[in-house]
Amino acid sequence: MTLRKPGNLGVESWVDQLVNKARREGAFDALEGRGEPLKQVHRNTDPDWWVKQMIRREKLDTLLPDTLSLKRDVARFLEDVHTIGSEEQVRACVKALNERIVHVNARPAMGPPSTVVTLRVEKVLHTWRCRRSPVPAPTRRAG
């Protein structure tokens, strides 16, 4: 049911009445973030900060154009490659990602053009090996 503004009230007076009634009924008591400062509003100079924040909060990043989601996925893969269990799995992941890169780069871009190039398997494996190898403990010299 939609509330209608009474004809004898101005819009601001009517809205004020609705807000005051909701406040008395406790409608604002359990709001998320109540009593906390707004995050990054005063520091952010990006005019689209609120859209980006909403996309993250609502998990709408699946709406990204293929070129941008590919760029994001490659960056995440390279960041997390050390968590993959075996060399064969790394090779399989790189192969699948390279196939996706070739597919996206071969199609007309919906959105910004792709800047992602195929990954070199040996380079990714080198990164994987380096990040997985335990750091040797410092040796103590006798002396």
Secondary structure as the mmCIF struct_conf table of DSSP 4:
data_model
#
loop_
_struct_conf.conf_type_id
_struct_conf.id
_struct_conf.beg_label_comp_id
_struct_conf.beg_label_asym_id
_struct_conf.beg_label_seq_id
_struct_conf.end_label_comp_id
_struct_conf.end_label_asym_id
_struct_conf.end_label_seq_id
TURN_TY1_P TURN_TY1_P1 GLY A 7 ASN A 8
BEND BEND1 LEU A 9 LEU A 9
HELX_RH_AL_P HELX_RH_AL_P1 VAL A 11 ARG A 24
TURN_TY1_P TURN_TY1_P2 GLU A 25 ALA A 30
TURN_TY1_P TURN_TY1_P3 GLU A 32 GLY A 35
BEND BEND2 GLU A 36 GLU A 36
HELX_LH_PP_P HELX_LH_PP_P1 PRO A 37 LEU A 38
BEND BEND3 LYS A 39 GLN A 40
TURN_TY1_P TURN_TY1_P4 VAL A 41 ARG A 43
TURN_TY1_P TURN_TY1_P5 PRO A 47 ASP A 48
HELX_RH_AL_P HELX_RH_AL_P2 TRP A 49 ARG A 57
TURN_TY1_P TURN_TY1_P6 GLU A 58 LYS A 59
HELX_RH_3T_P HELX_RH_3T_P1 ASP A 61 LEU A 63
BEND BEND4 LEU A 64 LEU A 64
HELX_RH_AL_P HELX_RH_AL_P3 ASP A 66 ASP A 80
HELX_RH_3T_P HELX_RH_3T_P2 VAL A 81 THR A 83
HELX_RH_AL_P HELX_RH_AL_P4 GLU A 87 ALA A 106
BEND BEND5 ARG A 107 ARG A 107
HELX_LH_PP_P HELX_LH_PP_P2 PRO A 108 ALA A 109
BEND BEND6 MET A 110 PRO A 112
HELX_LH_PP_P HELX_LH_PP_P3 PRO A 113 SER A 114
HELX_LH_PP_P HELX_LH_PP_P4 THR A 118 ARG A 120
HELX_RH_AL_P HELX_RH_AL_P5 VAL A 121 ARG A 132
BEND BEND7 SER A 133 SER A 133
HELX_LH_PP_P HELX_LH_PP_P5 PRO A 134 ALA A 142
#
